[in-house]
Structures are given as structure tokens and as C-alpha cells.
């Protein structure tokens, strides 16, 4: 279980997060929502260690990981699919996937799991193509697949539907549903596409101006109220 609490985060003199908390449990999707610029990506980067927090704690499976480096968190099972995908454009699809091996502990076989190609079959036919030659949607699938190669127990996805065509959005939604229902992975999903998020979320956290303004089980929250707080 992930339990982040009381997170403050600064960029110089500017405070991006104020006392933010979020939890995630295996077999469930926690969806973080909010308008642009409210601190969602800053929170995700804090969870995986890409930016240091000013206050608060990040606890994974009972272990305080607040001061651990990103690679140390990755080896504990945390995987991050950043906004913008950040694949390696000059590497092939297969080489991009193999970069996920870096997070695996010693003794674990360096083999791309077959479920990666079950979830994203288009990648199997493109193993020799350079990542930069893929469409935006295919690159997003590759970014998620690369994270899955590391066999994560916590998967953090930052706006995976941004700029993606509807057919691939549906594929990504099915993949998230499959991973959630397998029951051995906690998922934190940042999403602005309300209907996509509402269909997947078990827990919802709504942010505004660096703070959490609404949170709880998706089934117990008023959908219209959530929509009002996240729509521009």
C-alpha cells in the first residue's frame, strides 16, 4: 500500500504542494484529477522521487521511502509513466522495452513479460522500429509497456490519454482494467479526461492550487461535484 501524507513541495520560493495526501492499494485505481497547473504532476514526481519534498512522507508497504532516490524506489516496485511519455526515440521498440530491466532485482530473468504483448499487441510487430517513428498513441503504449517490464507493484500514470486517438485510449483503458483486476498492483492515475477517469477510478483525489479539495471512494462521491471541480 502507498501512503503519502502531508506533502509540501517547493520549486525555489514557489510552493507547488501544500499538505497533500494520497493512498493507493493493490487491486484498486486511485485517480488524481484537477485542472492544469494544480500540482498533479508535481505530486507524481514526488511519489517516485524525481523531486524532493519539503515536508511530509511517502510510505510504501510500511517502508518510508521519502528520501530514497528514484532508482531505489524503482527497485522496490515503483514504476512511473511520465506525462509526455519520454521514450528513447533513437532506440528500437525492443531496446526501449529492455531499458525496463534496469529496475529489476538481481536474479530476476531479463525477459519481456508476455502480458506486455497481450495488452499491446501492436508492439510485437514493431520491435525493430525506432521509438521516434511510432505514432503518439503507439509511443504511449510503449511507455506503459516499458514500465511493466520492471514488474511493478505500484504503477504511476501521468495523463496517459493526453493527445491520444480514441481507439488507443480504449486500449489503454482495457490495459489498466486488466492490471487492476489482476489484484497484485496498485495504480495511481492522473487524468483530465473525466469520463475515462470516472470509469476506472476506485478512489478519487481532486486537487486545486496545490491542495486536495475533495477525496474519497469514487462510488461515494457526487459525480457532478467532481466534474465541477475538475472542468475548466
N, C-alpha and C positions, 0 to 999 in steps of 0.2 A: 504494500500500500504506500502511496505517496501522500505525504502530509507537509505542505508548505504553509507556514503561518507567519504573520507579522512582517511580511516582506516590504522593506523600503529599498529603493534603488535610486541612485543619483548618477547623472552624467554631468560631471563638474558641479556647478552650483544649481543645476536644474534637477528637480526631483520628479522622477518618472513614475514611481510606485509608492503608495502610502499604505502600509499595514495590510497588504494583500495576502489572502489565504486561499488555497485551493487544495482539494484532495482528489485522489484517483485510486480506484480499486480494480483489481483484476476482474475481468469479465464485464466491465462497465465502461461507458464512454462519458467523460466529463468534457462538456463543451464550454469554451470560454468565448463569449460574444461581446460585441460593443462596436461603436463607430470607429472610424480611422483615427489613429493618434491617441487612443485612450490608455495605451500601455500593454496591450495584449502580447505583442512580440517581445517586449522587454521582460515580461513575466516568463515567457517560454525560454528565453535566453538565460534567465536567472535559474530556472529549474535545471537546465543541463550544464550550467557552469560557464557559459560564454561571457557573462558579465558578473562581477562581484556584487553582492548585496551589501547595503549599508547597515541593515538590521534584519532580524528575523532568522528563520531556519528552514532548511529543506531536508526532510527526513524521508528516506526510502527503506522500506521493510525494517523499520526500527533503528536504522543507522543514520546518524547525522552526516549528510554529505555536503553541507553548506560551503565548506572550504575546500572541497575536492576539485581538482582540475577536470575539465571536460572528458579527457581520455580515461580518467579514473572512474568517473560516473558511467561512461560507456561500458567499461569492463564489469560494472555492477548491473548492467542490463538496461541502461537508459539510452534510447535512440531518438534522434532529432531529425525531422524532415523540415528544413527551414523554408520560410517564405522565399519564393524565387528559385527554389529547387537546388541551385548550386551544385549541379553535376559537373563533371570534368569534360568539357566539350571536345577536347582532342583525344580523349581515351575512348576506346570502343565500349559498347554496352557491357560486354563481358568484363572488361577491365574495370569499369565503374562499379559493377557488382562486387568484384573481388576486393575493392577497397574496404568493403564492409568487414572483411576478415580481420582487419587491424584491431577491432574491439573484442575479438573472441579470446577467451582464456586459453592458456596452453593446454594441449591435449584434445581440443575440440577440432574435428575434421574440417578442413578448409574446402568445403563443398557448398555450392549454392543450393539451398533447400528447394526441393521440387515444388513446394507450395507457392514459391515465388512465380513460377511459370504457370501454375494453376490459376493464380489470381490475375496475373498479367501475361497472358499467352503471347501477346504481340512481341514481347521482349525476346522470346526464344527464337523467333525468326529474324531478329535484328542483332544478334550477339556480336557480329563483326562490324556493325556500323558505328561510326563515331557518335558520341552523345550529342554533339552540336548539330548533327544532321537530322535529329529527331524533331518531331513537332512538339509544341509546348505541352500538349497532353501526354505524349509519349515520354517526354522528359520527366513529367511529374510522376508517372508510373515507375520510371526508372529510379527516381529519388526515393520513393516509398520502398521499392524492392531492395535497393541498396541498404536501407535501414533494417529491413527484415533479415538480410544476410547475417547480421550480427546477433540474431536470435534474441531480440529484446524482450524484456518483461514489462517495460514502460515505453510506449511509443508516443512521442510528442509531434503533432502535425500542425504546422502553421499555415493556415489558409490553403489547403490542397486543391481547392476548386478555382482559385483565382486565375482568370484568363483562360479557362479550360472549356472545350466544347461539351455540350450536354451529354453526348454519348459516353465520353470518358468520365465525366462527373458521376454518371450512373455506375460505371465500372469501379470507381474509387469508393463509392458508397457501398457497393456489394463487398468489396475487399474489407472495409472497416467493419461491416456487419459480421463477416466471416471471422475476422480476428477477435472481435469482441465475444462472439458466441463460442469460440474455442475455449474461453474461460481462463487462459493462463497469461493474459496480457492486460495491463491497464492502459487506457488510451486517453490522452488529453488532446482535444481537437479545438483549434482556433478557427472560427468560421464566421463570415459575414453573410453568407447565403442562408437566409433564415430557414427556408423550408428544408434544405439539406440538413442543417444542424438539428432542427426540431425532430426530424425523422430518425436521427441516430442517437440523440442525447439521452443518457440516463440521469445525468446531473447537469445543471446549467449554472454557470457563473457569468454574470453580466458586469462589465466594467465601464466606468466613466471617469475621466480625468484622473487616472492612476489609482482608482479605488474600486472596490467591489460594492455595487449598489443593489444587487439582487442575486440570491443564490439559493439553491435547493434542488430536490428531486424534480426532474422535468414533469412528471405526472402531477405534481402538486402545485406547480407554478401556473399563474394565469398567462396563457399564451399571448393574449392581446397586450398585456402589460410588458412582457418580454419584448414583443415586437416594437412597441413604442419606444423602449429604451435603446434599442439597437438600430432602428431605422433612422436615416438622415432626415 
